Amino acid sequence: MQQIIDKQRQFFYTNETKDIQFRKRQLKQFRQMLENYESDIYEALKADLNKSKQEAFLTEVGLLYTEIDFALKHLSHWMKKEAVPAPLTHKGTSSYIIKEPFGVALVIAPWNYPIQLSFLPVISALAAGNTAVLKPSEFAPHVSELINKMVTEYFDANYFTVIEGEKETSEALLEKRFDYIFFTGSTPVGKIVMEKASKFLTPVTLELGGKSPAIIDKSANVSLSAKRIAWGKFTNAGQTCVAPDYIFVHEKVYKSFMKAIKKSIKKFYGKNPLENPDYVRIINKKHFDRLKQYLDDGQIALSGETNEATLKIAPTLLEGVHENAAVMQEEIFGPILPVIPFKELNDVIDYLQPKEKPLALYYFGENKKNQRMVTEHLSFGGGCINDSLYHLANPHLPFGGVGESGIGHYHGKFGFDTFSHQKSIMEQTTKFDMPLRYPGSQLAHRLVEKVMK
């Protein structure tokens, strides 16, 4: 590991990665790699998670093409030094900001979107001029092996490489000195990553999770809201960091919403989702057993069926869930959706405000006042009004958490900025010298005091 890091750092010192043409060539190479291995990616995702080609392209591969093309289009502008004004006290100077790469970046990826969440941060890191070490998740072994094969074939290891392994590999990597660490995963592990990074004061981005709520207000388009919630929750069998974790539904539309979401689930996955060949499975037995226990935390309003042999849990709606129930304490990260009726929006806000800040929040309703109330009174990473999940596919929006749901953000220019140090430079003239800052002149002191106050 240390040899790999040392060689990448030596390559970074050559300044080759800082050249715009070099960066563009690498991004185009990245795109070519994806195109040539696209069918293999679908096979690996099918083997690890049973993802269909359609879902794999929409939620994994397609986003990468978009990110690369967006970076290629805007990279020249992003890299330009940014001129800034100066106060009167700095007469004769010119000041600007240089976007400087950090150096050797470590990206630790999760298993739930093992292609997208491995490569998306790396694209940002390379666009910003860094080298990269990627540690894919061992819980998606077919994808991890494929990623290693792809990167080894298309990139010089001194520039971009993959290190596979179990938990111990990640732990060993975190003992090494990197110039930037980007981690996607659970909040408890994120705290460990931050602790390890503190040893070298290494800057970090932590993309974590949390219990992301959805709110269906009485002014919502019920059928459309149900459709979009069903899609956002049960895509990838709920194994999505920004999936609606639980949902508040206004009592006036509760019955009609329940009817509508059941209809949408059956339309998407059939009457017997466990027999649907394209329905995603739970990643492993440990997570399957954890999720199965939640089924006893309320009354099942839809399904609750499980198949241990295939590690599948059908899309499940839970009613009558107590706020102290286990399913309401930790992020569910699976196809189980507690549905809770409410009378007043203020009650929902009062319930959510003391909770840990979630990665996402979704409000469904046409009332503009209530929309503003939710977005202004509640803190969360990002979200949607009258939709779910879709905000993360817009490269013009930053994606990231706040508080326990994460630190920092990326996507598009925000990813470039995350992996770039903003270096401040001031150029001073030598044609004249302003005496205002030097001691010994009462007139100069009075002038400075007047200008600065």
matplotlib code that plots the C-alpha trace (Angstrom):
import matplotlib.pyplot as plt

x = [0.0, 2.7, 4.6, 1.4, 0.8, 4.4, 4.4, 1.2, 2.6, 5.8, 3.7, 1.6, 4.9, 5.6, 2.7, 1.4, -2.1, -2.4, -2.5, -6.0, -5.3, -4.1, -7.2, -9.5, -7.7, -8.1, -11.8, -12.3, -10.4, -12.7, -15.7, -14.2, -13.7, -17.3, -18.5, -16.3, -17.2, -20.9, -22.3, -19.9, -21.0, -24.6, -23.7, -21.7, -24.6, -27.0, -24.7, -24.3, -27.7, -29.9, -30.2, -32.0, -30.2, -32.8, -32.3, -28.5, -28.3, -30.6, -29.1, -25.5, -24.0, -26.0, -25.1, -21.4, -21.7, -23.6, -20.9, -18.0, -19.6, -20.5, -16.9, -15.5, -17.8, -17.0, -13.5, -11.8, -14.0, -13.6, -9.8, -9.5, -8.0, -10.7, -10.0, -11.3, -11.6, -9.4, -10.1, -8.7, -6.0, -4.6, -4.2, -1.8, -2.5, -4.3, -5.8, -7.0, -7.8, -6.1, -8.0, -5.2, -5.5, -4.8, -2.6, -3.3, -7.0, -8.5, -12.1, -13.8, -17.0, -20.1, -21.9, -25.4, -24.6, -21.1, -20.4, -21.8, -20.6, -17.1, -16.5, -18.5, -16.1, -13.1, -14.3, -14.4, -11.0, -9.4, -11.1, -9.6, -6.1, -5.5, -4.4, -6.7, -6.8, -10.2, -11.3, -14.5, -16.8, -16.1, -19.8, -20.3, -17.5, -18.3, -18.4, -15.2, -13.3, -14.6, -13.7, -10.2, -9.9, -11.3, -9.0, -5.9, -6.5, -7.2, -5.1, -1.5, -1.5, 0.7, -2.3, -5.4, -5.5, -7.8, -7.1, -9.5, -9.9, -12.0, -12.6, -9.0, -7.8, -9.9, -8.5, -5.0, -5.5, -6.9, -3.6, -1.7, -1.3, -3.5, -4.1, -7.9, -10.3, -13.8, -16.0, -19.5, -21.1, -22.7, -22.5, -20.7, -18.0, -17.9, -16.9, -14.1, -12.9, -12.9, -11.0, -8.3, -8.0, -7.5, -4.1, -2.7, -5.3, -6.4, -9.5, -12.5, -15.9, -18.3, -21.4, -23.4, -27.2, -29.9, -33.6, -34.9, -38.5, -41.2, -44.4, -47.6, -49.7, -53.4, -52.8, -50.7, -51.5, -52.1, -51.8, -48.6, -47.1, -47.7, -46.1, -43.0, -42.6, -43.0, -40.3, -37.9, -38.4, -38.3, -35.7, -32.7, -35.0, -34.7, -31.0, -30.5, -29.0, -31.6, -34.6, -37.7, -37.1, -40.6, -43.5, -46.0, -49.4, -52.1, -55.1, -57.4, -55.6, -54.3, -56.7, -56.5, -52.7, -52.5, -54.7, -52.6, -49.2, -50.3, -51.5, -48.1, -46.1, -48.1, -47.7, -43.9, -43.1, -46.1, -48.5, -45.6, -42.5, -40.4, -40.9, -40.1, -36.7, -35.7, -36.5, -33.3, -32.3, -30.8, -27.0, -26.3, -27.8, -26.8, -28.8, -31.7, -32.0, -31.8, -34.6, -36.7, -36.9, -38.5, -41.5, -42.7, -42.6, -46.1, -49.1, -48.3, -50.5, -48.9, -46.9, -44.2, -43.2, -39.6, -37.5, -34.3, -33.0, -33.0, -32.5, -35.5, -38.0, -41.1, -42.0, -43.7, -45.9, -46.1, -48.9, -49.4, -45.6, -44.7, -42.0, -39.9, -40.0, -36.6, -37.6, -37.8, -34.4, -31.9, -31.9, -33.9, -32.0, -34.4, -37.9, -39.9, -41.8, -43.5, -46.5, -47.6, -50.8, -50.7, -53.2, -51.0, -47.8, -46.5, -46.6, -44.5, -41.9, -41.9, -41.2, -38.4, -36.5, -34.9, -33.9, -30.5, -30.4, -31.2, -29.5, -32.8, -36.3, -39.3, -42.4, -45.5, -48.0, -49.1, -49.4, -46.5, -46.6, -46.2, -43.4, -41.5, -42.2, -40.7, -37.6, -36.9, -37.7, -36.0, -32.3, -31.4, -28.8, -31.0, -34.4, -37.4, -40.7, -43.3, -40.6, -38.1, -34.5, -34.4, -32.4, -29.2, -29.3, -28.9, -25.2, -25.9, -27.0, -24.6, -25.2, -24.2, -25.4, -25.3, -24.6, -24.7, -25.8, -22.4, -19.8, -19.1, -20.7, -20.0, -21.5, -20.6, -18.6, -19.2, -17.2, -14.4, -14.4, -14.4, -11.2, -9.6, -7.8, -8.7, -5.3, -5.3, -2.7, -2.0, 0.3, 1.8, 3.1, 6.7, 6.0, 5.1, 4.7, 1.7, 3.1, -0.2, 0.8, 4.2, 4.7, 5.8, 3.3, 0.3, -1.2, -1.0, -2.6, -5.5, -6.0, -6.0, -8.4, -10.8, -10.7, -10.9, -13.7]
y = [0.0, 2.5, 1.8, 2.5, 5.8, 6.8, 6.2, 8.1, 11.0, 11.0, 11.1, 13.9, 15.9, 15.8, 18.2, 16.2, 15.8, 19.6, 20.0, 20.4, 18.3, 15.5, 15.6, 15.7, 12.7, 10.7, 11.5, 10.4, 7.3, 6.8, 7.1, 4.6, 2.2, 2.4, 1.9, -1.1, -2.8, -1.8, -5.3, -6.7, -4.1, -5.2, -8.8, -8.0, -5.9, -8.8, -11.2, -9.1, -7.4, -8.9, -5.5, -5.3, -3.7, -0.9, -0.1, -0.5, 2.0, 4.5, 4.5, 3.5, 3.7, 6.6, 9.0, 8.3, 9.2, 12.4, 13.3, 12.8, 14.7, 17.6, 17.7, 17.7, 20.5, 22.8, 21.8, 24.7, 27.2, 25.4, 25.5, 29.2, 31.3, 33.4, 37.1, 38.8, 42.5, 44.2, 47.0, 50.5, 49.5, 47.1, 49.7, 48.4, 44.7, 42.0, 39.1, 35.7, 32.2, 29.1, 25.8, 23.4, 19.6, 18.1, 15.2, 11.6, 10.9, 7.8, 6.8, 4.2, 3.0, 1.2, -1.8, -0.5, 1.3, -0.2, 1.1, 4.7, 5.4, 4.0, 5.9, 9.2, 10.6, 9.3, 11.3, 14.4, 13.7, 13.1, 16.2, 18.2, 17.0, 14.4, 10.8, 8.3, 5.0, 3.3, 0.7, -0.9, -2.7, -6.4, -7.0, -6.7, -9.0, -9.4, -5.7, -5.2, -7.7, -6.1, -2.6, -3.8, -5.4, -2.3, 0.2, -2.0, -2.2, 1.4, 3.4, 3.6, 2.5, 5.5, 7.6, 5.6, 2.2, -0.1, -2.0, -4.8, -6.5, -7.0, -4.7, -5.0, -3.5, -0.4, -0.1, -0.4, 2.2, 4.6, 4.3, 5.7, 9.4, 10.6, 14.1, 13.7, 11.0, 10.5, 7.9, 6.8, 4.5, 4.4, 7.1, 4.8, 4.0, 7.6, 8.6, 6.1, 7.4, 11.0, 9.9, 8.2, 11.2, 13.5, 11.8, 13.6, 16.4, 15.0, 16.7, 14.4, 14.2, 11.9, 10.8, 9.0, 8.5, 8.7, 8.4, 10.5, 11.3, 12.0, 14.1, 13.8, 16.9, 17.2, 19.4, 16.7, 15.0, 11.7, 9.3, 10.9, 11.3, 7.6, 6.6, 8.7, 7.5, 3.9, 4.4, 6.3, 3.8, 0.5, 1.2, -1.1, -2.7, 0.3, 0.0, 3.7, 6.3, 8.9, 6.6, 7.7, 5.9, 6.6, 8.7, 11.0, 11.2, 13.7, 12.0, 13.5, 11.7, 8.7, 6.1, 7.3, 7.4, 3.9, 2.6, 4.5, 3.4, -0.3, 0.1, 1.6, -1.2, -3.9, -2.1, -1.8, -5.2, -7.4, -9.2, -11.5, -9.3, -12.2, -14.0, -10.9, -11.8, -8.1, -7.3, -6.5, -8.7, -7.8, -7.7, -10.5, -12.7, -10.3, -7.4, -9.7, -10.9, -7.3, -6.2, -9.2, -8.3, -4.9, -6.7, -7.2, -3.5, -2.7, -4.0, -5.1, -3.2, -4.7, -7.9, -8.6, -11.7, -12.8, -15.5, -16.4, -18.5, -15.6, -12.9, -11.0, -9.0, -7.8, -4.1, -3.8, -1.1, -0.9, 0.9, 1.5, 1.9, 3.4, 6.0, 4.0, 0.9, -0.4, 0.3, 4.0, 4.2, 3.3, 3.8, 1.0, 0.6, -1.9, -2.3, -1.6, 1.7, 2.8, 5.0, 7.4, 9.6, 13.2, 16.1, 19.2, 19.9, 21.8, 18.5, 16.8, 19.6, 19.5, 15.8, 16.1, 19.1, 17.4, 14.4, 13.9, 15.8, 13.4, 13.2, 13.9, 15.1, 14.9, 17.1, 16.5, 19.2, 22.2, 24.7, 27.2, 28.3, 24.8, 24.1, 27.0, 26.0, 22.6, 23.8, 26.7, 25.1, 21.7, 21.0, 18.2, 17.5, 18.0, 16.9, 17.4, 19.0, 16.7, 14.1, 11.7, 10.8, 12.8, 15.7, 13.7, 13.3, 17.0, 17.8, 21.5, 20.6, 19.8, 16.3, 15.8, 15.6, 17.7, 16.7, 13.0, 12.5, 13.7, 16.4, 18.0, 17.5, 16.6, 16.2, 18.4, 21.5, 20.8, 17.6, 19.5, 22.1, 19.3, 17.8, 21.2, 23.5, 27.1, 28.8, 32.5, 34.6, 38.4, 40.1, 43.4, 46.1, 47.3, 50.6, 52.4, 51.6, 52.7, 53.9, 53.3, 50.1, 51.2, 52.5, 56.1, 58.2, 59.6, 60.8, 57.3, 55.9, 58.3, 57.4, 53.7, 54.1, 56.1, 53.6, 50.4, 51.7]
z = [0.0, 1.0, -2.3, -4.3, -2.4, -2.7, -6.5, -7.0, -5.0, -7.0, -10.2, -8.8, -8.2, -11.9, -12.4, -15.3, -13.7, -13.5, -17.3, -18.7, -21.8, -19.6, -17.5, -20.5, -22.0, -18.8, -18.6, -22.2, -21.4, -18.4, -20.7, -23.2, -20.4, -19.3, -22.9, -23.5, -20.2, -20.1, -20.7, -18.1, -15.6, -16.0, -15.5, -12.3, -10.9, -11.7, -9.9, -6.7, -6.4, -9.1, -10.7, -14.1, -17.0, -17.0, -13.3, -13.6, -16.4, -14.8, -11.3, -12.0, -15.5, -17.0, -14.2, -14.9, -18.5, -17.5, -15.0, -17.4, -20.2, -17.8, -16.6, -20.1, -21.1, -18.1, -17.0, -18.8, -17.0, -13.6, -13.8, -14.6, -11.9, -10.4, -10.1, -7.0, -6.1, -3.5, -0.9, -1.1, 1.3, -1.4, -4.2, -6.8, -6.2, -8.1, -6.3, -7.6, -6.5, -8.1, -8.0, -6.9, -6.6, -3.2, -4.4, -3.7, -3.0, -1.3, -2.3, -0.2, -1.8, -0.6, -1.9, -2.6, -5.8, -6.3, -9.7, -9.4, -5.9, -6.7, -9.9, -9.4, -6.7, -8.7, -11.8, -9.6, -8.2, -11.6, -13.1, -10.3, -11.1, -8.3, -8.5, -7.0, -5.0, -5.0, -2.4, -3.7, -1.3, -0.6, -0.2, -4.0, -5.0, -8.7, -9.1, -7.1, -9.2, -12.4, -11.3, -10.6, -14.0, -15.8, -14.1, -14.4, -18.2, -18.8, -16.3, -15.1, -11.4, -10.6, -11.5, -10.7, -9.1, -7.2, -4.0, -3.2, 0.2, 3.3, 6.2, 7.3, 3.9, 4.5, 8.0, 6.8, 4.1, 6.7, 8.6, 5.6, 4.8, 1.9, 0.8, 0.7, 1.8, 0.3, 2.1, 1.3, 3.9, 7.3, 10.0, 12.5, 10.0, 8.9, 12.4, 12.3, 9.0, 10.4, 13.5, 11.4, 9.1, 12.0, 12.6, 9.6, 9.5, 6.2, 4.8, 4.3, 2.6, 4.3, 2.4, 5.0, 5.5, 8.1, 8.3, 5.4, 5.9, 3.3, 3.9, 2.0, 2.8, 2.2, -0.9, -2.6, -5.9, -4.2, -7.1, -8.5, -5.0, -4.3, -7.6, -7.0, -3.4, -4.5, -7.1, -4.7, -1.9, -3.6, -6.3, -5.4, -2.9, -0.6, -0.4, -1.2, 1.1, 0.0, -0.1, 1.9, 5.2, 6.6, 5.5, 7.1, 5.4, 6.2, 7.7, 5.1, 2.2, 4.2, 2.8, -0.8, -0.5, 0.8, -2.0, -4.6, -3.3, -3.2, -6.8, -7.8, -6.1, -7.8, -11.2, -10.7, -9.3, -10.0, -7.6, -6.5, -6.3, -4.9, -8.2, -10.3, -12.0, -12.0, -8.3, -6.4, -3.5, -0.2, -0.3, 2.2, 5.0, 7.8, 6.3, 5.4, 9.0, 10.3, 8.0, 8.7, 12.4, 11.5, 10.1, 13.7, 14.5, 13.1, 11.3, 7.8, 5.3, 2.2, 1.7, 4.4, 2.4, 2.5, 0.8, 2.6, -0.2, -2.6, 0.0, -1.2, 0.8, -1.0, -0.9, 2.5, 4.1, 7.9, 9.8, 13.5, 14.1, 17.5, 17.5, 19.9, 17.7, 16.4, 12.8, 13.8, 15.4, 12.7, 8.9, 7.4, 4.2, 2.8, 1.2, 4.4, 4.6, 7.9, 7.1, 9.8, 9.7, 10.9, 11.5, 11.4, 9.5, 12.6, 14.5, 11.9, 12.0, 15.8, 15.6, 13.0, 14.4, 17.4, 15.3, 13.6, 10.3, 7.4, 4.1, 2.3, 2.8, 0.5, 0.7, -1.5, -1.6, -3.7, -0.8, -1.3, 2.3, 3.6, 1.1, 2.5, 6.0, 5.5, 3.5, 5.9, 9.3, 8.8, 8.1, 5.8, 3.1, 0.1, -1.2, -3.5, -3.5, -5.2, -6.0, -4.5, -5.3, -8.5, -7.2, -7.1, -10.9, -11.5, -11.9, -11.2, -7.6, -4.8, -3.2, 0.4, 3.9, 7.1, 10.6, 11.1, 7.4, 6.2, 5.6, 2.2, -1.2, -4.8, -8.3, -11.2, -10.2, -6.6, -7.0, -8.7, -5.9, -3.2, -4.6, -5.2, -2.7, -3.2, -3.2, -2.6, -4.4, -4.2, -6.7, -5.4, -7.7, -7.4, -9.3, -6.1, -2.4, -0.3, 3.1, 4.9, 6.6, 7.9, 11.4, 12.2, 10.3, 12.2, 8.9, 7.4, 10.6, 10.4, 6.7, 7.4, 10.3, 8.2, 5.3, 7.4, 9.7]

ax = plt.figure().add_subplot(projection="3d")
ax.plot(x, y, z, "-o")
ax.set_aspect("equal")
plt.show()
